[in-house]
Amino acid sequence: MKKTKACGVLVFRRQPQLSFLLMKHPHRYDLPKGHIEEGETEEQCALREMWEETGISFHSVRLQPGFRYSEVYHPYEARFGPGRVEKTLVIFIGWLLKDSPITVTEHGDFEWRNWEPPHDIQRFTINPLLEACEKFFAEHPIPTDCV
């Protein structure tokens, strides 16, 4: 089975209140994420994809040390031909350091969702990721030096 990896960032901001960024497709939510390129680290891929899909620059976000969410699933991906692939998805938390306008390039829209756990947004990927964030935040303080 062909294996592939995608990386992305769950972007958080503190103002006007603690919230996180979701990208919107017509019938589901998504995150800024994409496939890792040869020679990239997971973090480099995540930040590049965030910038390409939201317009948020690398310098406007700080990745949360110690947080790395990962899941494996088996989708169909046309670029790999017929059949399923084993896809590893890696997501980092990113803290917005300065206000940045969102420029949507690969999604229909975006939404800042208030951090009010527990969340029930989307059964696959989004809910488990937010549960992992909630557990992480219970043991690690939320940074105060971000917007």
N, C-alpha and C positions, 0 to 999 in steps of 0.2 A: 504494500500500500504506500502510495506517495505521501510524504510528510511535508508540512509547511508550517510556518510560524508567522503570526501577526502580533504587533505590539501597539499599545495606545496609552492614552492618558485620560483619567477621570479628573477633570479640572474643577477645583473648588475655589470659591471666593468667600470672603467674610462680609462684604458690604453689598447691598443694604442689609442683608442678613446672610448667615451661613447657607450656601447653596452650591449646587454642582451642575455642570453643563451636560446636557443630553442633546444629541443630534437627532433630527426627526426625518424619518421616511414616511410615506403616506400611511402605512399600517403598522409601524413599529418604531421603537427608539433604537439608537445606536450610539456608539462612542467614536471619537476621532481615533482611528486605528488603521493599520494597514500592514502589508507584508514586509518582512525584513529583507533588506538588500544585502548582497554579499559584502562582507567586511564591516557591516554595522553591528554595534552592540544593541541589545534590547532597548536600552535607554535612548540611544541615538535614533533608532527607528521610531520609538514612541513620540519623541519630541518633533521629529521631522513630519510624521503623519499629522500630529496635532497642528503644526504650522500650516501644512498644505490644506487641511480640511477646515480650519477655523480662522486662519490668519493670525493666531496668537504666536508671537515670536518665542524662540527658545529662551531669550533673556527675560521674558515676562513671567516665567513660571519656574518654580523650584520643585523638583521631585522630592517627595517625602522619603527620607531615609528609613529603611527597614520595611517598607511596604512593597510587596510584589504579589499580585494576584495572578493565578494561572489556572486555566482549564483546558481540557482536551475534548474535542468533539469531531464528528465525522460528516462534514457536509459534501455536497457535490460542488466542484469548482470547474467550470467549463474550460478554463485555461489549462487544466491538467488532463483533459479528455474525459471519457465516460468513467463512471464509477466514483466512489467516495474517496476522500483523502483524510488523513489524520492531521487535524489542524490544532496547533497549540496557540492559545491566545494568552498574552501576557499584558496586564494592565498595571500602570503605576498611578499613584495619586500625585497630582500636580497642584501646587498652591499658586494662585495668581498674585504676582508681586506688584503689578500696576494695572490699572484699568485698561482693558484692551477691547476694541470693537471686534465683533465676530463677523467674519466674512465666510459665508457658506459656499463651498465649492462642489461637494459631492453628495450633499443631502438637501432635502427640500427646505428645511428650516432648523431652528435650534430652540432650546428652552432651558432657562435656569430654573432648576427645581429646588425648593427649600429643603434643607436637611432637617427632616422630622421623622426619624425612624420610629417604628419599622416601616419600610417602604414596600409597596406592592405595585410595581410598575410594569415589569415584564419578567415572566417566569424564568426564561433562559438568560444567562449572562448578567443582566442588569440586577435582578434581585439578589443572586448569590454574591455578586461583587459588592453591593451595598451592605449586605450582611457582614462580609469580611471587613469592610471599612468600619462599620459600627463596633465590631470586636476590637479592631486595631485602636480606634479612638478611645475605647474604654481603658486602654493601658498606656496610651501615648497622648500627651497634650496636643490640642489643636494649636498650630502656630498663631501667634498674635502679630507677627510682622509682615502680614500679607493684606491685600485689599479685600 
